Amino acid sequence: MRNLHVGAAQLGAIQKNDSRASVVARMLALLEQARTRGCELVVFPELALTTFFPRWYMPDPAEVDTWFERDMPNAATQPLFDFSREQGIALSFGYAELTPEGRHFNTSILTDRQGNIVGKYRKVHLPGHVEYDTERDFQHLEKRYFEPGDLGFPTFANEGAIMGMCICNDRRWPETYRVMGLRGVELITLGYNTPSINSQRRTEGQQQRLFHSQLVMQAGAYQNATWVVGVAKAGVEDGFPLMGGSVIIDPNGFICAQAAGEGDELIDHVCDMDECNFGKTTIFDFARHRRIEHYGPITAQTGVER
Amino acid sequence: MRNLHVGAAQLGAIQKNDSRASVVARMLALLEQARTRGCELVVFPELALTTFFPRWYMPDPAEVDTWFERDMPNAATQPLFDFSREQGIALSFGYAELTPEGRHFNTSILTDRQGNIVGKYRKVHLPGHVEYDTERDFQHLEKRYFEPGDLGFPTFANEGAIMGMCICNDRRWPETYRVMGLRGVELITLGYNTPSINSQRRTEGQQQRLFHSQLVMQAGAYQNATWVVGVAKAGVEDGFPLMGGSVIIDPNGFICAQAAGEGDELIDHVCDMDECNFGKTTIFDFARHRRIEHYGPITAQTGVER
């Protein structure tokens, strides 16, 4: 057994006017709950420090940059890292990253139990669009405000497990899990901000969207024999509803823990990394069963070719 | 609307001593049912003409070859092709193929509504093992009796839709669906013979195995915005139980029809190929969203590399 006690710290709505300090205070309250339950790793959602700002069209780049972090840790987030080190709890959370070179990424980080950043990931699969779209019920401007991640899908040896990260829309793409699976991943952390409504198909209800979200995470877990920790930012932000449904999924694809509401909520599970071994050595023993000579189009072409 | 009325013709058990003629008679009875319901395409399972013979260890190659078909159509199967042409029903079914060069494949074919073979597929992901395995509760010798398919995952324009095939264990591999997705697939037919028990983990019950089977097919359908028709050979063959659970899955990943039992059973659904369009042009518009520069390991390496 290689047990790791994992917490998934769902965040409820963050309004446009909420300060980072107020959000970090809420995150610390969740971390204190996690400490009392014995968690060793706590996962927060995508863009955990602010509202989901890509729903707002901002023509002014200076306004856009107010949503980004130039350093990590920084003054606002240092208390999270202090808590990690003092209480021995590893962290993962997402934020908007502005590099010294002026590049913008949708980023997440992973720490060890001493609050040291041991891994960084930059979102590869950006959904949405670049320009204001009058056809949509609301905007989803990730392709405007971020560039696609440039780090691929790395994995990290951390706290006795092999860990990887992805973010929100990445979870719908089987390539995401597979690249990490080929690097031996045992635990994937991912945060999301997912509108309860499809901006391009109003009739698609929240139940269908929750189904899709869990379907892809469960399949990714099973097909790569890995734990998956999916954490929502949920609730109604300035009138725009985000779905909840945070989950901890085992390497068989089964849901072990699931958030009940759409507010700040901690769920947790003791995850045995050795539960990955059966799948990785039998039906999904890649070395014995994969046939890469027939996978060529996956990396040779981006779009459909008939 | 591009409607295609699809039947999934589950077969119950075929015992070792059952003749091909007896099986073809059962297939014709299902086709007659399909005709009365108005089906335009009927899908049968993997290795539809015989028992699932890879569970039997056969040291004598001549005995092995008795399970294979040297021609398709042949005398035993000609009535299926005649029915197809006379009634205007396209077919897909699986069989063990022995080529003139002496090569062995786990194969499926697709016809048009005039009984002409328009597509062939040879199973790429062979599960199981080559030599007798004393550690297993029962044998699964596909890697002994077949070589891996050499045709990749082609798609075929047929009856107003873009169709592809895969077989049994192929369905657990996201690469299978993705390669066909990159070739515009709108309908994937697949047959399976799946033991109700995991030969390497006796405690894994039938419910878990049905869950896995449906999970991977539903994810493959959703992630590629394609119909998936999964058809079982079910029931107890010479004491060895196979699970049922044949399904027709829509391009949103939802199950539209599902077999109730483990015997010969036809389920059907009118599948609108245009239902694929929404996913293919929005969230899964590959040309806009895929990032092949980060997928390299999927085709560059077979097994796990740390």
Boltz contact constraints between the chains, C-beta under 6 A:
constraints:
  - contact:
      token1: [A, 124]
      token2: [B, 291]
      max_distance: 6.0
  - contact:
      token1: [A, 124]
      token2: [B, 294]
      max_distance: 6.0
  - contact:
      token1: [A, 125]
      token2: [B, 289]
      max_distance: 6.0
  - contact:
      token1: [A, 148]
      token2: [B, 291]
      max_distance: 6.0
  - contact:
      token1: [A, 152]
      token2: [B, 294]
      max_distance: 6.0
  - contact:
      token1: [A, 174]
      token2: [B, 174]
      max_distance: 6.0
  - contact:
      token1: [A, 174]
      token2: [B, 223]
      max_distance: 6.0
  - contact:
      token1: [A, 175]
      token2: [B, 295]
      max_distance: 6.0
  - contact:
      token1: [A, 178]
      token2: [B, 298]
      max_distance: 6.0
  - contact:
      token1: [A, 179]
      token2: [B, 297]
      max_distance: 6.0
  - contact:
      token1: [A, 182]
      token2: [B, 297]
      max_distance: 6.0
  - contact:
      token1: [A, 182]
      token2: [B, 301]
      max_distance: 6.0
  - contact:
      token1: [A, 182]
      token2: [B, 304]
      max_distance: 6.0
  - contact:
      token1: [A, 184]
      token2: [B, 304]
      max_distance: 6.0
  - contact:
      token1: [A, 184]
      token2: [B, 306]
      max_distance: 6.0
  - contact:
      token1: [A, 200]
      token2: [B, 282]
      max_distance: 6.0
  - contact:
      token1: [A, 215]
      token2: [B, 218]
      max_distance: 6.0
  - contact:
      token1: [A, 215]
      token2: [B, 219]
      max_distance: 6.0
  - contact:
      token1: [A, 215]
      token2: [B, 253]
      max_distance: 6.0
  - contact:
      token1: [A, 218]
      token2: [B, 215]
      max_distance: 6.0
  - contact:
      token1: [A, 219]
      token2: [B, 215]
      max_distance: 6.0
  - contact:
      token1: [A, 219]
      token2: [B, 219]
      max_distance: 6.0
  - contact:
      token1: [A, 223]
      token2: [B, 174]
      max_distance: 6.0
  - contact:
      token1: [A, 253]
      token2: [B, 215]
      max_distance: 6.0
  - contact:
      token1: [A, 282]
      token2: [B, 200]
      max_distance: 6.0
  - contact:
      token1: [A, 286]
      token2: [B, 303]
      max_distance: 6.0
  - contact:
      token1: [A, 286]
      token2: [B, 304]
      max_distance: 6.0
  - contact:
      token1: [A, 287]
      token2: [B, 302]
      max_distance: 6.0
  - contact:
      token1: [A, 287]
      token2: [B, 303]
      max_distance: 6.0
  - contact:
      token1: [A, 289]
      token2: [B, 125]
      max_distance: 6.0
  - contact:
      token1: [A, 290]
      token2: [B, 302]
      max_distance: 6.0
  - contact:
      token1: [A, 291]
      token2: [B, 124]
      max_distance: 6.0
  - contact:
      token1: [A, 291]
      token2: [B, 148]
      max_distance: 6.0
  - contact:
      token1: [A, 292]
      token2: [B, 299]
      max_distance: 6.0
  - contact:
      token1: [A, 292]
      token2: [B, 302]
      max_distance: 6.0
  - contact:
      token1: [A, 294]
      token2: [B, 124]
      max_distance: 6.0
  - contact:
      token1: [A, 294]
      token2: [B, 152]
      max_distance: 6.0
  - contact:
      token1: [A, 295]
      token2: [B, 175]
      max_distance: 6.0
  - contact:
      token1: [A, 295]
      token2: [B, 298]
      max_distance: 6.0
  - contact:
      token1: [A, 295]
      token2: [B, 299]
      max_distance: 6.0
  - contact:
      token1: [A, 297]
      token2: [B, 179]
      max_distance: 6.0
  - contact:
      token1: [A, 297]
      token2: [B, 182]
      max_distance: 6.0
  - contact:
      token1: [A, 298]
      token2: [B, 178]
      max_distance: 6.0
  - contact:
      token1: [A, 298]
      token2: [B, 295]
      max_distance: 6.0
  - contact:
      token1: [A, 298]
      token2: [B, 298]
      max_distance: 6.0
  - contact:
      token1: [A, 299]
      token2: [B, 292]
      max_distance: 6.0
  - contact:
      token1: [A, 299]
      token2: [B, 295]
      max_distance: 6.0
  - contact:
      token1: [A, 299]
      token2: [B, 299]
      max_distance: 6.0
  - contact:
      token1: [A, 301]
      token2: [B, 182]
      max_distance: 6.0
  - contact:
      token1: [A, 302]
      token2: [B, 287]
      max_distance: 6.0
  - contact:
      token1: [A, 302]
      token2: [B, 290]
      max_distance: 6.0
  - contact:
      token1: [A, 302]
      token2: [B, 292]
      max_distance: 6.0
  - contact:
      token1: [A, 303]
      token2: [B, 286]
      max_distance: 6.0
  - contact:
      token1: [A, 303]
      token2: [B, 287]
      max_distance: 6.0
  - contact:
      token1: [A, 304]
      token2: [B, 182]
      max_distance: 6.0
  - contact:
      token1: [A, 304]
      token2: [B, 184]
      max_distance: 6.0
  - contact:
      token1: [A, 304]
      token2: [B, 286]
      max_distance: 6.0
  - contact:
      token1: [A, 306]
      token2: [B, 184]
      max_distance: 6.0
